């Protein structure tokens, strides 16, 4: 045992509890400071000023290349100024919030930039979110204006509590130019609000300032060679903070934002990436698995993050492109770390070094102490990239965001904002990188989306009066996870007619119970995004606990993996299709085999009247289906609207 560890043990009174001993040492801080010399300075710019600089220096360069048309920097400057003036004339003022609901398009980019130039902040509602969740976001953000495109015009009547505008390209081009200068925007002004799953049962809004995004943009762009020759794929959903990076990092550096349509991004992403000549992209591992390097020969630089990567896919792509693993919670202006170029076979749990901030590893039970070098601890992000906090939620902001005076281990030169990420990581002293270990709480990542399992549990208990307790886990089984990503375990009241005893750990559902849960699932679909709705509803006599009193998730995973085929069908609430005995055509037989392959079921379970969504399909599964169909010579078309419930 090293002297640096023995010293704090020897210097404590004999009555000191083990947990109170701080075994990190000044040497640990010195080692971390080798890679964290001083906090990167705040970039004193706004997203507006960064864009306008590019518009002045290269007015005729392509700014947006989209399925619905292209825009040069000069055109984007002109159109965003016209719409910004209209927004101001609606009474929107500094730091007020404008809600946006757009399909992917050049007009969506114009609208986001226009809101910023009007000195307001935007929040994207997302076309796939349930109406009730959109309404909750509008209310929580205190939005003063709603702007939609023609494809989402039905939202105007559904969200009629605030003024609204319906815009398209023709409407914006017909607007007069500003007759007075647009307002001054400063780095400390709010720019974007991103809502994520919240542990209290309601989504939480993260307020990010112009200067924070500008700071991470500067660091990431320099490290990842983003510039005027870059053609950046804009794949991420507008509700995902990565979309802000796709768009505004590109516009700040004179690059071109390449935007596929909603249909193209699902039906054949590789084809549209080729058509748009994309050479720079951020993708989640789930989406990356749909393509091979030969499918996108123009791609030169690839950022991968949002969920645990598959080493096999990373090695494949690393042989053909400059690949970087990136990491960053939405609370830290999109990214806080990026790796150097990954080589085939490298450890994919390591996400690189800090970018635009400093990273610290604190004791996961006490953030006032640093974890010793090499020991797992909670990742703390320090810097000007850290968000302002959670919108109108002082309590959650206080718990997650720290001030410099809250810790004693910060060096003399430090930034004023720190964020407790909840990620358990390990610092690698030999190269200054960080490796992901686990999550500290019930937050998980599903297809790159943050999911607070406790939010789903609260909704289940609220919706189903017969339920005493509910527990939701992420399915990690290689055999089941594709079809049943989220599993809910339910303990019903003793008098509930929903279940019957079976003599095993699980109960069986009565007809009443099955109908009850189907109705509850429909109610969840009106409240939560599709990816947050459990796919298995398993009734238990009681929730198992470990010896130290914690819920035994390992035992629960074993229970789910031991279910019979009949139980899986019953607990997935699968409705038996009628008329499945009709003979299938050759094309239908091909489609059935593809469905079975993508949904990880036996083709015998699928018939002529089977429903893709009810069989466990979602938008990502649809992308896999279209990709698999293309390889067999079939060409399918989908639309994201089919996944809106």
C-alpha positions as CSV (number, residue, x, y, z in Angstrom):
1,X,0.0,0.0,0.0
2,X,1.4,3.4,-1.0
3,X,2.5,6.0,1.6
4,X,-0.1,8.5,0.1
5,X,-2.9,6.1,1.1
6,X,-1.4,5.1,4.5
7,X,-0.8,8.6,5.7
8,X,-4.5,9.7,6.0
9,X,-5.3,6.4,7.7
10,X,-2.5,6.9,10.3
11,X,-3.4,10.5,11.0
12,X,-7.0,9.9,12.0
13,X,-8.2,9.4,15.6
14,X,-9.0,5.8,16.4
15,X,-12.7,6.6,16.7
16,X,-13.0,7.9,13.1
17,X,-15.4,5.9,10.9
18,X,-14.0,4.4,7.8
19,X,-16.4,6.3,5.5
20,X,-15.2,9.6,6.9
21,X,-11.6,9.0,6.0
22,X,-10.5,10.9,2.9
23,X,-7.8,8.7,1.2
24,X,-7.2,11.0,-1.7
25,X,-4.0,13.1,-1.3
26,X,-2.5,16.3,-2.6
27,X,-0.5,14.0,-5.0
28,X,-3.8,12.9,-6.6
29,X,-4.7,16.5,-7.2
30,X,-1.3,17.2,-8.7
31,X,-1.7,14.2,-11.1
32,X,-5.1,15.4,-12.3
33,X,-3.7,18.9,-12.8
34,X,-1.2,17.6,-15.2
35,X,-4.1,17.3,-17.6
36,X,-6.3,20.0,-16.0
37,X,-3.9,22.9,-15.8
38,X,-6.5,25.6,-15.8
39,X,-10.1,26.0,-16.8
40,X,-10.6,26.9,-20.4
41,X,-11.6,30.5,-20.7
42,X,-15.2,31.4,-21.6
43,X,-15.6,32.2,-25.2
44,X,-17.2,35.7,-25.1
45,X,-19.4,35.2,-28.1
46,X,-23.0,34.4,-28.9
47,X,-24.3,31.9,-31.4
48,X,-25.6,35.0,-33.3
49,X,-22.3,36.7,-33.4
50,X,-20.5,33.6,-34.5
51,X,-23.0,33.0,-37.3
52,X,-22.9,36.6,-38.5
53,X,-19.1,36.6,-38.7
54,X,-19.4,33.7,-41.1
55,X,-22.2,35.3,-43.0
56,X,-20.0,38.4,-43.5
57,X,-16.8,36.5,-44.5
58,X,-18.4,34.0,-46.8
59,X,-21.9,35.1,-47.8
60,X,-22.2,32.8,-50.8
61,X,-21.0,29.6,-49.0
62,X,-23.6,26.9,-48.4
63,X,-25.1,27.2,-44.9
64,X,-28.0,24.7,-45.1
65,X,-28.4,21.8,-47.6
66,X,-31.7,20.2,-47.0
67,X,-34.3,18.0,-48.7
68,X,-36.5,21.1,-49.1
69,X,-33.9,23.4,-50.6
70,X,-30.6,25.0,-49.9
71,X,-29.6,28.3,-48.2
72,X,-26.4,30.3,-48.4
73,X,-25.1,32.2,-45.4
74,X,-26.4,35.4,-46.9
75,X,-29.9,33.9,-47.4
76,X,-29.9,32.4,-43.9
77,X,-28.9,35.8,-42.5
78,X,-31.7,37.6,-44.4
79,X,-34.5,35.1,-43.6
80,X,-33.6,34.7,-40.0
81,X,-33.6,38.5,-39.6
82,X,-37.0,38.8,-41.1
83,X,-38.5,36.1,-38.9
84,X,-36.7,37.5,-35.8
85,X,-38.3,40.9,-36.5
86,X,-41.7,39.2,-36.7
87,X,-41.1,37.4,-33.4
88,X,-40.2,40.7,-31.8
89,X,-43.4,42.2,-33.1
90,X,-45.3,39.4,-31.4
91,X,-44.1,40.9,-28.1
92,X,-41.3,38.4,-27.4
93,X,-38.5,39.9,-25.3
94,X,-35.1,39.1,-23.8
95,X,-34.9,35.5,-22.4
96,X,-38.5,34.7,-23.0
97,X,-39.1,31.2,-24.4
98,X,-40.4,30.4,-27.9
99,X,-41.6,26.8,-28.5
100,X,-40.9,25.3,-31.9
101,X,-42.6,22.3,-33.6
102,X,-41.0,21.5,-37.0
103,X,-40.3,18.6,-39.2
104,X,-36.6,18.5,-40.3
105,X,-36.1,21.2,-42.9
106,X,-34.2,24.4,-43.8
107,X,-37.1,26.4,-42.3
108,X,-36.5,24.8,-38.9
109,X,-32.9,26.0,-39.0
110,X,-34.2,29.5,-39.9
111,X,-36.7,29.4,-37.0
112,X,-34.1,28.4,-34.4
113,X,-31.6,31.1,-35.5
114,X,-34.4,33.7,-35.7
115,X,-35.5,33.0,-32.1
116,X,-31.9,33.6,-30.9
117,X,-31.5,36.8,-33.0
118,X,-34.8,38.0,-31.3
119,X,-32.9,37.6,-28.0
120,X,-35.2,34.8,-26.9
121,X,-34.5,31.1,-26.1
122,X,-36.0,28.2,-28.1
123,X,-37.4,24.9,-26.9
124,X,-38.1,22.2,-29.5
125,X,-41.3,20.2,-28.8
126,X,-40.5,17.3,-31.1
127,X,-43.1,16.1,-33.6
128,X,-43.1,12.6,-32.1
129,X,-43.8,13.6,-28.5
130,X,-47.3,12.9,-27.1
131,X,-49.5,16.0,-27.1
132,X,-49.8,15.9,-23.3
133,X,-46.0,16.0,-22.9
134,X,-45.7,18.9,-25.4
135,X,-48.3,20.8,-23.3
136,X,-46.3,20.0,-20.2
137,X,-43.2,21.5,-21.8
138,X,-45.0,24.6,-23.0
139,X,-46.4,25.1,-19.5
140,X,-43.1,24.4,-17.6
141,X,-41.1,26.6,-19.9
142,X,-43.6,29.5,-19.7
143,X,-43.3,29.8,-23.5
144,X,-44.8,33.0,-24.8
145,X,-45.1,32.0,-28.4
146,X,-45.5,28.8,-30.4
147,X,-44.1,28.5,-34.0
148,X,-45.0,25.5,-36.2
149,X,-44.7,24.5,-39.8
150,X,-47.5,23.3,-42.1
151,X,-46.9,19.6,-41.2
152,X,-47.6,20.3,-37.6
153,X,-50.4,22.9,-38.0
154,X,-52.8,20.7,-36.0
155,X,-50.7,21.6,-32.9
156,X,-52.1,25.2,-33.1
157,X,-55.5,24.2,-31.9
158,X,-54.2,21.7,-29.4
159,X,-51.8,24.3,-27.7
160,X,-54.0,27.4,-27.9
161,X,-53.1,28.7,-24.5
162,X,-50.4,30.9,-26.1
163,X,-50.1,33.0,-29.3
164,X,-48.8,31.1,-32.3
165,X,-47.4,31.4,-35.8
166,X,-47.6,29.1,-38.8
167,X,-44.6,29.6,-41.1
168,X,-43.1,28.1,-44.2
169,X,-40.4,29.3,-46.7
170,X,-42.9,31.4,-48.7
171,X,-44.3,33.1,-45.6
172,X,-40.8,34.0,-44.3
173,X,-39.5,35.3,-47.7
174,X,-42.6,37.5,-48.0
175,X,-41.9,39.2,-44.6
176,X,-40.5,42.7,-44.6
177,X,-36.9,43.2,-43.4
178,X,-36.3,44.7,-40.0
179,X,-36.9,48.4,-39.9
180,X,-35.0,48.8,-36.6
181,X,-31.9,46.9,-35.4
182,X,-32.4,43.6,-33.8
183,X,-31.7,43.5,-30.1
184,X,-28.2,43.0,-28.7
185,X,-27.6,39.4,-27.5
186,X,-24.9,38.8,-24.9
187,X,-23.1,35.5,-23.9
188,X,-24.9,35.2,-20.6
189,X,-28.3,35.2,-22.3
190,X,-30.3,31.9,-22.5
191,X,-30.1,30.2,-25.9
192,X,-31.7,26.8,-25.7
193,X,-33.8,24.8,-23.3
194,X,-33.7,21.0,-23.6
195,X,-36.2,18.9,-21.7
196,X,-35.2,15.5,-20.5
197,X,-36.8,12.8,-18.4
198,X,-37.2,13.8,-14.8
199,X,-37.1,11.7,-11.6
200,X,-40.1,13.5,-10.1
201,X,-42.5,12.3,-12.9
202,X,-42.2,15.5,-14.9
203,X,-39.7,16.5,-17.6
204,X,-37.0,18.9,-16.5
205,X,-35.8,21.8,-18.6
206,X,-32.0,22.5,-18.9
207,X,-31.2,26.2,-19.6
208,X,-28.0,26.6,-21.6
209,X,-26.5,30.0,-22.4
210,X,-25.0,31.3,-25.6
211,X,-21.5,31.6,-24.0
212,X,-21.6,28.0,-22.8
213,X,-22.4,26.6,-26.3
214,X,-19.8,28.9,-27.8
215,X,-17.2,27.6,-25.3
216,X,-17.7,23.9,-26.1
217,X,-18.0,24.7,-29.8
218,X,-14.6,26.3,-29.8
219,X,-13.0,23.4,-28.0
220,X,-14.7,20.6,-30.0
221,X,-14.3,22.3,-33.4
222,X,-10.6,22.8,-32.9
223,X,-10.1,19.2,-31.8
224,X,-12.3,17.6,-34.4
225,X,-11.4,19.7,-37.5
226,X,-14.8,21.4,-38.0
227,X,-14.6,24.2,-40.6
228,X,-15.8,25.7,-43.9
229,X,-15.3,22.5,-45.9
230,X,-17.3,20.4,-43.4
231,X,-20.7,19.1,-44.4
232,X,-22.4,18.2,-41.1
233,X,-25.2,15.6,-41.0
234,X,-28.1,16.8,-38.9
235,X,-29.6,13.5,-37.9
236,X,-30.4,14.0,-34.2
237,X,-34.0,14.7,-33.2
238,X,-34.6,18.4,-32.4
239,X,-35.5,17.4,-28.9
240,X,-32.0,15.9,-28.4
241,X,-29.3,18.4,-27.3
242,X,-27.0,17.0,-30.0
243,X,-29.1,18.7,-32.6
244,X,-28.0,22.1,-31.2
245,X,-24.4,21.0,-31.7
246,X,-25.1,19.7,-35.3
247,X,-26.6,23.0,-36.3
248,X,-24.9,25.8,-34.4
249,X,-21.4,24.3,-34.2
250,X,-21.6,24.1,-38.0
251,X,-22.9,27.6,-38.5
252,X,-20.3,29.0,-36.0
253,X,-17.5,27.5,-38.1
254,X,-18.7,28.2,-41.6
255,X,-19.7,24.6,-42.3
256,X,-22.8,23.4,-44.0
257,X,-25.8,21.8,-42.1
258,X,-27.0,18.8,-44.1
259,X,-30.6,18.0,-43.2
260,X,-32.5,14.9,-44.5
261,X,-36.3,14.7,-44.3
262,X,-38.0,12.8,-41.5
263,X,-38.7,10.0,-44.0
264,X,-35.2,9.9,-45.4
265,X,-33.5,9.6,-42.0
266,X,-35.6,6.5,-41.3
267,X,-35.9,4.9,-44.7
268,X,-32.3,5.0,-45.9
269,X,-29.9,7.2,-43.9
270,X,-26.8,6.0,-45.9
271,X,-28.4,7.0,-49.2
272,X,-29.3,10.5,-48.1
273,X,-25.9,11.0,-46.5
274,X,-24.3,10.1,-49.8
275,X,-26.7,12.4,-51.6
276,X,-25.9,15.3,-49.3
277,X,-22.2,14.5,-49.5
278,X,-21.9,14.4,-45.7
279,X,-18.3,14.2,-44.4
280,X,-18.8,15.0,-40.7
281,X,-21.4,13.4,-38.4
282,X,-22.5,12.6,-34.9
283,X,-24.4,9.3,-34.5
284,X,-25.4,7.0,-31.7
285,X,-24.1,3.4,-31.7
286,X,-27.7,2.1,-32.4
287,X,-28.0,4.2,-35.6
288,X,-24.4,3.5,-36.6
289,X,-25.1,-0.2,-36.6
290,X,-27.5,0.3,-39.5
291,X,-24.7,1.2,-41.9
292,X,-21.2,0.1,-43.0
293,X,-18.4,2.4,-44.1
294,X,-18.8,1.5,-47.7
295,X,-22.3,2.8,-47.6
296,X,-21.1,6.4,-46.9
297,X,-17.9,6.8,-48.8
298,X,-17.9,10.6,-48.3
299,X,-17.8,10.4,-44.5
300,X,-14.4,11.5,-43.1
301,X,-15.0,12.3,-39.4
302,X,-17.4,10.5,-37.1
303,X,-18.4,11.3,-33.6
304,X,-20.1,8.4,-31.6
305,X,-21.8,8.8,-28.3
306,X,-25.1,8.8,-26.4
307,X,-24.9,5.2,-25.3
308,X,-22.5,2.3,-24.8
309,X,-20.8,1.5,-28.1
310,X,-20.4,-1.9,-29.6
311,X,-16.6,-2.6,-29.9
312,X,-17.2,-4.6,-33.1
313,X,-18.9,-1.7,-34.9
314,X,-16.3,0.8,-33.6
315,X,-13.4,-1.2,-34.9
316,X,-15.1,-1.6,-38.3
317,X,-15.7,2.1,-38.7
318,X,-12.3,3.1,-37.2
319,X,-10.6,1.4,-40.1
320,X,-12.2,3.8,-42.6
321,X,-12.9,7.1,-40.9
322,X,-11.5,9.4,-38.2
323,X,-13.6,8.2,-35.3
324,X,-14.0,9.9,-31.9
325,X,-15.9,8.8,-28.9
326,X,-17.6,11.7,-27.3
327,X,-19.4,12.3,-24.0
328,X,-21.5,15.0,-22.5
329,X,-24.7,15.5,-20.6
330,X,-27.1,18.1,-21.8
331,X,-26.3,20.1,-18.7
332,X,-22.8,20.8,-20.2
333,X,-23.6,22.4,-23.5
334,X,-23.7,19.2,-25.5
335,X,-20.2,17.8,-25.1
336,X,-17.6,17.8,-22.3
337,X,-15.1,15.2,-23.5
338,X,-13.8,13.7,-26.8
339,X,-11.3,11.1,-27.5
340,X,-8.4,11.3,-29.9
341,X,-8.8,9.3,-33.1
342,X,-9.8,5.8,-32.1
343,X,-7.9,2.9,-33.4
344,X,-9.5,-0.6,-34.1
345,X,-9.6,-2.7,-31.0
346,X,-9.2,0.1,-28.5
347,X,-11.2,0.2,-25.2
348,X,-14.6,1.7,-26.0
349,X,-15.4,2.5,-22.4
350,X,-12.8,5.4,-22.5
351,X,-14.3,8.6,-23.8
352,X,-11.2,10.8,-23.9
353,X,-10.2,14.0,-22.4
354,X,-12.0,17.2,-21.3
355,X,-13.1,19.6,-24.0
356,X,-14.0,23.2,-23.1
357,X,-14.0,22.4,-19.4
358,X,-12.2,20.6,-16.6
359,X,-13.3,17.1,-15.4
360,X,-12.9,15.9,-11.8
361,X,-13.6,12.5,-10.2
362,X,-15.2,13.0,-6.8
363,X,-16.0,10.5,-4.1
364,X,-19.4,9.2,-5.3
365,X,-20.8,9.5,-1.8
366,X,-19.3,12.8,-0.8
367,X,-18.5,15.4,-3.5
368,X,-16.5,17.5,-1.1
369,X,-13.7,14.9,-1.5
370,X,-11.8,13.7,-4.6
371,X,-11.6,10.0,-5.4
372,X,-8.1,8.6,-5.3
373,X,-6.4,8.2,-8.7
374,X,-7.7,5.0,-10.4
375,X,-10.7,4.6,-8.1
376,X,-14.3,5.0,-9.5
377,X,-16.0,8.2,-8.5
378,X,-18.6,10.7,-9.7
379,X,-17.7,12.8,-12.7
380,X,-17.8,16.5,-11.9
381,X,-17.7,19.0,-14.8
382,X,-16.2,22.4,-14.1
383,X,-16.3,25.3,-16.5
384,X,-18.1,28.0,-18.4
385,X,-19.8,25.3,-20.5
386,X,-21.9,24.2,-17.6
387,X,-25.6,25.1,-17.9
388,X,-27.3,27.8,-15.9
389,X,-29.5,25.1,-14.2
390,X,-32.9,23.6,-14.4
391,X,-35.7,26.0,-15.4
392,X,-37.9,27.2,-12.5
393,X,-36.6,24.4,-10.3
394,X,-34.3,25.7,-7.6
395,X,-34.3,22.5,-5.6
396,X,-33.1,20.2,-8.4
397,X,-30.6,22.8,-9.5
398,X,-29.2,23.0,-6.0
399,X,-28.7,19.2,-5.9
400,X,-27.0,18.9,-9.2
401,X,-25.1,22.1,-9.7
402,X,-22.3,23.3,-7.4
403,X,-20.7,26.6,-6.7
404,X,-16.9,26.8,-6.3
405,X,-17.3,27.4,-2.5
406,X,-19.1,24.0,-2.2
407,X,-15.8,22.1,-2.6
408,X,-12.3,22.6,-1.2
409,X,-10.3,20.7,-3.7
410,X,-10.6,23.2,-6.5
411,X,-7.3,24.9,-7.4
412,X,-7.0,28.6,-6.9
413,X,-7.8,29.3,-10.6
414,X,-11.3,27.9,-11.2
415,X,-14.6,28.5,-12.9
416,X,-17.7,29.3,-10.9
417,X,-19.9,26.5,-12.1
418,X,-19.7,22.8,-11.5
419,X,-22.1,20.0,-12.4
420,X,-22.5,16.6,-10.7
421,X,-23.1,14.3,-13.6
422,X,-24.2,11.2,-11.8
423,X,-21.8,9.2,-14.1
424,X,-19.4,6.9,-12.2
425,X,-16.1,7.1,-14.1
426,X,-12.4,6.3,-13.6
427,X,-9.5,8.7,-14.3
428,X,-6.6,7.2,-16.3
429,X,-3.5,8.9,-15.1
430,X,-1.2,7.6,-17.8
431,X,-3.0,9.6,-20.6
432,X,-5.5,11.9,-18.9
433,X,-8.5,10.1,-20.2
434,X,-11.7,9.0,-18.4
435,X,-13.5,5.6,-18.6
436,X,-17.2,5.2,-18.0
437,X,-18.1,2.6,-15.2
438,X,-21.8,3.0,-14.3
439,X,-24.6,5.3,-13.4
440,X,-25.1,6.5,-9.8
441,X,-28.9,6.7,-10.1
442,X,-31.8,5.2,-12.0
443,X,-31.0,7.2,-15.2
444,X,-30.3,5.0,-18.2
445,X,-29.5,5.6,-21.9
446,X,-31.8,4.0,-24.4
447,X,-30.9,4.6,-28.1
448,X,-29.1,7.7,-27.0
449,X,-32.0,9.1,-25.1
450,X,-31.9,9.8,-21.3
451,X,-34.5,7.9,-19.4
452,X,-35.2,8.4,-15.7
453,X,-36.7,5.0,-14.7
454,X,-38.2,6.6,-11.6
455,X,-40.4,8.9,-13.9
456,X,-41.9,5.8,-15.5
457,X,-42.4,4.1,-12.1
458,X,-44.3,7.2,-10.8
459,X,-46.5,7.3,-13.8
460,X,-47.4,3.6,-13.5
461,X,-48.4,4.0,-9.9
462,X,-50.4,7.0,-10.7
463,X,-52.3,5.4,-13.6
464,X,-53.0,2.0,-12.2
465,X,-54.8,2.2,-8.9
466,X,-54.4,-1.5,-8.2
467,X,-50.6,-1.2,-8.1
468,X,-48.9,-1.0,-4.7
469,X,-45.4,-0.6,-6.1
470,X,-43.7,-0.5,-9.5
471,X,-40.1,-1.0,-10.6
472,X,-38.7,-0.5,-14.1
473,X,-35.3,-1.8,-15.3
474,X,-33.3,-1.7,-18.5
475,X,-33.2,-5.1,-20.1
476,X,-29.5,-6.1,-20.7
477,X,-30.3,-9.6,-22.1
478,X,-28.8,-10.1,-25.5
479,X,-31.7,-12.3,-26.4
480,X,-34.5,-10.1,-25.1
481,X,-33.3,-6.5,-25.1
482,X,-34.1,-5.7,-28.8
483,X,-37.8,-6.6,-28.3
484,X,-38.2,-5.8,-24.7
485,X,-35.9,-2.9,-23.8
486,X,-37.7,-1.7,-20.7
487,X,-39.3,-4.1,-18.2
488,X,-41.8,-3.1,-15.5
489,X,-42.4,-5.2,-12.4
490,X,-45.7,-4.6,-10.7
491,X,-46.9,-5.6,-7.2
492,X,-50.7,-5.4,-7.1
493,X,-52.8,-4.9,-4.0
494,X,-53.8,-8.1,-2.2
495,X,-57.4,-7.7,-3.2
496,X,-56.8,-6.9,-6.9
497,X,-58.6,-9.1,-9.3
498,X,-55.9,-8.4,-11.9
499,X,-53.6,-11.3,-10.9
500,X,-53.7,-14.9,-9.8
501,X,-51.2,-16.9,-7.8
502,X,-49.0,-19.4,-9.7
503,X,-46.8,-20.8,-7.0
504,X,-43.7,-19.1,-8.6
505,X,-42.0,-15.7,-8.2
506,X,-44.3,-14.3,-10.9
507,X,-48.1,-14.2,-10.9
508,X,-50.4,-14.6,-13.9
509,X,-52.6,-11.9,-15.3
510,X,-56.3,-12.4,-15.3
511,X,-58.4,-11.2,-18.3
512,X,-59.2,-8.2,-16.2
513,X,-55.6,-7.6,-15.4
514,X,-54.6,-7.8,-19.1
515,X,-57.3,-5.3,-20.1
516,X,-56.3,-3.0,-17.2
517,X,-52.6,-3.0,-18.3
518,X,-53.5,-2.4,-21.9
519,X,-55.5,0.6,-21.0
520,X,-52.6,1.8,-18.7
521,X,-50.2,1.4,-21.6
522,X,-52.4,3.5,-23.8
523,X,-52.5,6.1,-21.1
524,X,-48.7,6.0,-20.8
525,X,-48.5,6.6,-24.6
526,X,-50.4,9.9,-24.1
527,X,-47.9,11.1,-21.5
528,X,-44.5,9.6,-22.3
529,X,-42.4,9.4,-25.4
530,X,-42.6,6.0,-27.1
531,X,-39.1,5.0,-26.0
532,X,-40.1,5.4,-22.3
533,X,-43.0,2.9,-22.4
534,X,-42.3,-0.5,-20.9
535,X,-42.6,-3.5,-23.2
536,X,-43.1,-6.1,-20.5
537,X,-45.4,-5.8,-17.5
538,X,-44.5,-8.6,-15.1
539,X,-46.7,-9.0,-12.0
540,X,-44.9,-10.1,-8.8
541,X,-45.9,-11.2,-5.4
542,X,-43.3,-8.8,-4.0
543,X,-40.2,-6.9,-5.1
544,X,-37.0,-8.8,-4.1
545,X,-34.4,-7.0,-2.0
546,X,-30.7,-7.6,-1.5
547,X,-29.2,-8.3,2.0
548,X,-28.4,-4.6,2.4
549,X,-32.0,-3.5,1.7
550,X,-31.7,-2.4,-2.0
551,X,-34.0,-3.6,-4.7
552,X,-32.4,-6.7,-6.3
553,X,-32.3,-5.8,-10.0
554,X,-30.0,-8.8,-10.7
555,X,-32.8,-11.1,-9.4
556,X,-35.4,-9.3,-11.4
557,X,-33.3,-9.6,-14.6
558,X,-33.1,-13.4,-13.9
559,X,-36.8,-13.6,-13.5
560,X,-37.4,-11.9,-16.9
561,X,-34.9,-14.2,-18.6
562,X,-36.6,-17.3,-17.2
563,X,-40.0,-16.5,-18.6
564,X,-41.5,-19.0,-20.9
565,X,-42.6,-18.1,-24.5
566,X,-46.3,-18.0,-23.3
567,X,-45.4,-15.7,-20.3
568,X,-43.5,-13.3,-22.6
569,X,-46.5,-13.1,-24.9
570,X,-48.9,-12.5,-22.0
571,X,-46.7,-10.0,-20.2
572,X,-46.0,-8.0,-23.4
573,X,-49.8,-7.6,-23.6
574,X,-49.7,-9.0,-27.2
575,X,-53.1,-9.2,-28.7
576,X,-53.7,-12.4,-30.7
577,X,-54.4,-11.4,-34.3
578,X,-57.5,-12.8,-36.1
579,X,-57.4,-14.0,-39.6
580,X,-53.8,-15.0,-39.5
581,X,-54.5,-18.2,-41.3
582,X,-54.8,-16.4,-44.7
583,X,-52.1,-17.6,-47.1
584,X,-49.4,-15.0,-47.6
585,X,-48.1,-13.7,-51.0
586,X,-44.5,-14.1,-51.8
587,X,-43.8,-10.5,-50.9
588,X,-45.7,-10.9,-47.6
589,X,-43.6,-13.9,-46.8
590,X,-40.5,-11.9,-47.4
591,X,-41.8,-9.1,-45.2
592,X,-42.7,-11.6,-42.4
593,X,-39.2,-13.0,-42.4
594,X,-37.7,-9.5,-42.2
595,X,-40.1,-8.5,-39.4
596,X,-39.1,-11.7,-37.5
597,X,-35.4,-10.9,-38.0
598,X,-35.7,-7.2,-36.8
599,X,-38.1,-7.9,-34.0
600,X,-36.2,-11.0,-32.8
601,X,-39.3,-13.2,-32.9
602,X,-40.2,-16.5,-34.6
603,X,-41.9,-15.9,-38.0
604,X,-44.5,-18.3,-36.8
605,X,-45.7,-15.6,-34.4
606,X,-46.5,-13.2,-37.2
607,X,-49.5,-13.3,-39.5
608,X,-51.2,-11.2,-42.2
609,X,-52.9,-8.9,-39.6
610,X,-49.9,-8.5,-37.3
611,X,-49.1,-4.9,-36.3
612,X,-45.5,-3.8,-36.3
613,X,-45.8,-1.5,-33.4
614,X,-47.8,-3.9,-31.2
615,X,-45.2,-6.6,-31.9
616,X,-42.5,-4.4,-30.3
617,X,-41.5,-2.2,-33.3
618,X,-40.4,1.4,-32.9
619,X,-38.7,4.0,-35.1
620,X,-35.2,2.4,-34.7
621,X,-36.6,-1.0,-35.5
622,X,-38.2,0.5,-38.6
623,X,-34.8,1.8,-39.7
624,X,-33.4,-1.7,-39.2
625,X,-36.3,-3.1,-41.2
626,X,-35.8,-0.7,-44.1
627,X,-32.1,-1.4,-44.1
628,X,-32.6,-5.2,-44.1
629,X,-35.2,-4.9,-46.8
630,X,-32.9,-2.9,-49.1
631,X,-30.3,-5.7,-48.9
632,X,-32.9,-8.2,-50.1
633,X,-34.0,-6.0,-53.0
634,X,-37.2,-4.7,-51.3
635,X,-37.8,-1.0,-51.0
636,X,-40.0,0.1,-48.1
637,X,-41.1,3.6,-47.1
638,X,-42.1,4.7,-43.6
639,X,-43.0,7.9,-42.0
640,X,-42.3,9.1,-38.4
641,X,-45.9,9.9,-38.1
642,X,-46.7,6.2,-37.8
643,X,-44.8,6.2,-34.5
644,X,-46.7,9.1,-33.0
645,X,-49.4,7.8,-30.7
